[in-house]
Structure formats: C-alpha cells, structure tokens
Amino acid sequence: MLAEVDLPVIDRAVIQSVFGLGRRQAIELMHKFDAYQAGRTLLIERMRLISELDKIVANGEYQQEEARHEKLTAALAKFQRTRRAQEVRIDVAPEVFDTRMSILPSAVHLAPGKLEVEFSGCEDLLSKLFTLAQAAINDFDSFQKASNGIANGRG
C-alpha cells in the first residue's frame, strides 16, 4: 500500500491507518525510523519507511515477531477456554467417592460399546460422568465387564 502512494512523506495519521495502530504506537514506530518534526506534525520519508520495513522482513525479525504473536494468541485462547471450564463447579455428595458399578444412578447406562447418560444441563452431565469415573476407579473389574463384556480384560 505504501509503495502505491504518491507522497514523498507520510504523517502519523497515515501510519495509524495503514498499520492499525494507536496514536502513541504510531509515534513510537515513526521515531524508530527517524521521523522528523515539521511544525506540529511528525513526518517520515515514505521511501525510508519502505526501506526500513523491507529490512525488518529481510532479516527475519518480522517472522519471529509474527510467530511470537501467534504463539501468544494461541496460549491466551487456551487459557480462556480452560478458565471457562475451571469456573464450572460440580457439586457431588461425599458418597459419590464410594460409588460402585452396581449402584450407578439410573440415568447412567453402560453396556459393551455403549454409554447412555440422561442429564439436564452441563453441570448435571459432568456430575454423572464424574460418578461413573469414580465407579470405574472403585470397581474396575465390573466397569471393564460392563464396558467390554469381558471379565478381567481376557477374552
């Protein structure tokens, strides 16, 4: 875009617009590339700006920053997803920790190759899956038999 502009100098407003920067960021960028003051206006020679940007691209600095930015964006997105999940509270009664396969709630049905769970919302589903997980921990042989139709993993 800068190459097509037929102006000898670029001002702060153009820098803001072209790079999507705020006022301060545009000023900092312009100072980095030796902008000069003309009255109350900060200017930079268009060809100098293009040359400086080409140097950044050529030496890999841009690619490194772009990779860093993408990694940061992915980490923030992951954090936001896990934070939302951490905010979900699953209320379980203390006896759930002693659940065995023979006393699973009637809303949880496990058969070889099939799991059916009747639930009424996200928290209820998670609670029932947690109960099933506790039953599997406390009564693995029965869990394995119910899920595989095979006792003790042999068959």
N, C-alpha and C positions, 0 to 999 in steps of 0.2 A: 504494500500500500504506500509506504513512504517513497519507494522508487518512482511511482507514477505521479506523485505530487510535484507540481512545477513551481516550487518555492525555494528560495535559497536558504531560508531559516525556518525553524519550527518553534512554536511557543509552547508554554506549559499546557494550555487547553488542548492542543492537538495531541500532545504526549498522553494526557489523561484519556482522551477519547480513543486513541489508537491502541493503547496498552491496557485500558480498563483500570486505570489507577486513580487513587485519590489525589488530592492536591499535594499533600506532603510527599507522597511516594513519587509523584511526577517530578517535583522539585529535586528530591534526592537523586533520582535517576539522571536528571539533566546535569546536576553538579558532578556526578561521577564521570560524565562525558565532557567535562569542561565547558559547560554552558556559560554564557556571559549576560550581564545586565545591560539593557538598553532602556534608560528611563526607569520605569517601574516594571518593565516586562523582562522575564527571563527567556533567553533565546539560545538555540543551539543550531549550528550549521547542519542542514539536512544531510549533506554528503558525509560529514564527520559522524553523525549519529548512525547512518547506514554502515559506515566502515567499522565503527565500534561494535555494533550488533553482529556484523559478519565475523569479527574476531572472536566474539563470545561463542558463536555457533561453531567456528572452525576449531577452537581449542577444546571443545567438549564440555565446557563449563555449563552451557545451556542444557545439554543432555543429562549431566549429573544433577542439576537442579530439578529438571523435569522428573527424573527418576525418584529423587528425594521427595518431591511433592506428591507423586503418585503413591509412594510407599506411605507417606504420612496420611494421605486421604484414605487409603485402604485401612490403615490402623485406626483412624478415627471412626470410620464406618463400622468396623468390627467392634470397637468399644461401645458405640451407640447401640448396636444390636445386643451385645451381652449385657449392657446396662439395663436395657428394657427387660430382658429375661430375668435379671437379678432382682428387679423390682417386684416380680410376681412372687407372692407368698402362698405357699401350700400349707394349709392347716391340716395336720394329721394328728389323730389321737395317739397317745403313747402306746396303746395296744397294737397299733399298726406295725410296730417294730418286731412284734412276735407273730405276725401273720404267717400262716402255713397255707399250702395249696388247698387243703380240704376246707378252709374257712374263708376263701376269697369272697368278696362281695358278689351278689347275684348279677350285678351289671358287668362283671368281667368273666368272659368265656374264653377258655384256652383249649384248643384241640390241635391235633397234628396239622401243621401248616396253616393254622387259622387262629387269629386273635380278634375277638369282638369286644368292644368296650362301649357301653352306653353311658353318655355323660351329658352334662348340662352346662357347658362352658369350658373355657381354657383351664381354669384352676381345678375344676372337678376332674377333667381328663388327666391332668398332671398328678392329682392326688391318687387316682385309681391306678395309673401306671406305676407310681411310687409304691403303692400297696402290692402290686404284682411283683415288682422288683424285690421287695422285702420277702415276699413268699418264696421267690426263687432262691434268695440267699439262705433263708431258714430251712427250706425243704427242697434242695436241689434235685434229689432223685425223683420226687413227684413232679416237679416242674419239667424236668427232662422227659419224663414219661408222657406227660400231658402234651408237651410241645412236639415231641418226635414220635411218640407212640412206641418208643424203645426204652426199656429199663436200663439204667446204669451205662448208657452210651454204647451198648453192644447190640449187634443185630445183624 
